[in-house]
Amino acid sequence: MKHVLVFLLLITATFAAGQSVHADKNADQQAIIQQRDALLKAYDTGDVKALDQIEDDDFTLAADLGQITKAQHLDMVRKREQPQQVTRKIDNQFRMYGDVVLLTEVDHASSPDGNADYQTTTVWVRHGSTWRITHMHFSRIVQ
């Protein structure tokens, strides 16, 4: 809930300050997709260093495991025994609010363990020329 309030405050502050939406919406969307892909690859391969760079300092993850902090998430990935081999097809929808983006996605994931679909909502914040993820919520879609 804290991150939803932060998100709403960021949107309000962005528009109250008279900031316009970044001129190149497509470039921003592509940059976020690249960061999202790097995030998923880092998670799948156990690359904690890359995750640390992509996740904002106050990153939180909410899922069936509850809500965890960035430190807890990195520790969880660090303790995983082996990398995962996952291929994905992802459908997405962007909602852009200046330097804040709400991205909703359906992730069709395939691995040697089977197939699964996930509904994901993420919040991305621009820091200079870099987009970082500040919150992710996902849940498995039951067939």
N, C-alpha and C positions, 0 to 999 in steps of 0.2 A: 504494500500500500504506500509505503514511503516513496518508492520510485515513481509511482503514478503521480503523486503530488509534486515531486521534483520535475517530472515531465511536464505537467500542466503549468508549473511556475516558469519553466524554461520557455515554453510556448508564449505565455503571457509577456514575459520579459522581452522576448525577441520582437514581438509585434509592438509592444509599448515603446520600445526604443526606436521604432521606425525602421528597423532593419528589413530589407527586402529579401525575398527568397533568392537563394543563390542563382545567378544568371544561367548556369548550365545544369539544369535538372538531370538530364541524361548522363552527364559526366559524374554527377554525385551518385546517381543510382548505380552506375558501373563500378565506382570506387567502393561503394558499400558491398556490392555483390562480390568483388574481389576480396574484401576483408572477411566477409561471411564465409567464402570458400576457404580462405586461409585458416579461419577459425575452426571450421569443421575438419579440415585436413590435420591441423595441429591436435585437435581433440582425438581424432581417430588414430594418429600415429604416436600419441603421448608426448608431443613436443610442448612441454610446459613453458619453455622460454618464449616461443611464439605466442602461446595463449596469454602470457603475462603482458606482452606488447599490445595485443589486440583488445583485451579486456580493460575497461576503465578501472581506476583504483577502487571505486565503490561498486563494482560489478556485483550483481546478485543473479542467481539462477533459481528459478522456481519450477518444481515439477512434482511428480509423485513422491520424491524423496524429501519434500519440504522445500524450504527456502535456505539456500546456502550462500556464503560470502565468496568472494574471489579467492581468498586464501584456502578456504575449504575445498573449492572446486579444483584449484591447482593441486592440492594435496591428494584429492581423489584420483586425478589423472596420473599423478606421480606414482601412486600405489598400484595402478592397474598392471596386471602381469604381462600382457602382450598387446601389441598394436591391433587395432581392428581394421579389417578390410571391408570398406563400405562404398558402394556406388549409390548415387542419388540423382533423382530428377526432382527439381524443386519448382513449384509454382509460387509466385510472390505478388504482393500488392504493397506499393509504397504510399505512405502519407507523409509528405514533407512539410516541416514547419521551421523554415530557416535553417538553423544549425542543429535541429533535432529531427530525427526520422523515426517513425513507427513503421516497422516492417512486419507484415503478417505473411506466413508461408505455410504451404503444405509440403512436407518433405517425404518423398516416396523413397525409402531406404531399402537397399538390398545388401545382404551380407551372407557369408557361408552359413550363418545360423538361421537365415530365413529373410522374409520381407516384412516390413512394417511401415505404416504411414504415421506421420507426426504432424500435429498442428503446432506451429511455433509463432510466438509474438516476441519481437526484439525491439529495443530502443537503442538507437545509435546517436552519438553526439559528435559534432565536428570540433576538433581541437586543431586550430590552424588549418592545415591542408589535409589532416588525417582524420578519418572516422574511427571512433572506438565504440565498442558495445558496452552499454551500461546496465542493461537488464535483458534477461531472456526467460521466457516461460514456455514450456512445451508440455504436451500431453499426447499420448498415443491415441490414434483414432482406432476405435474398435470396429471391426468389420461386421 
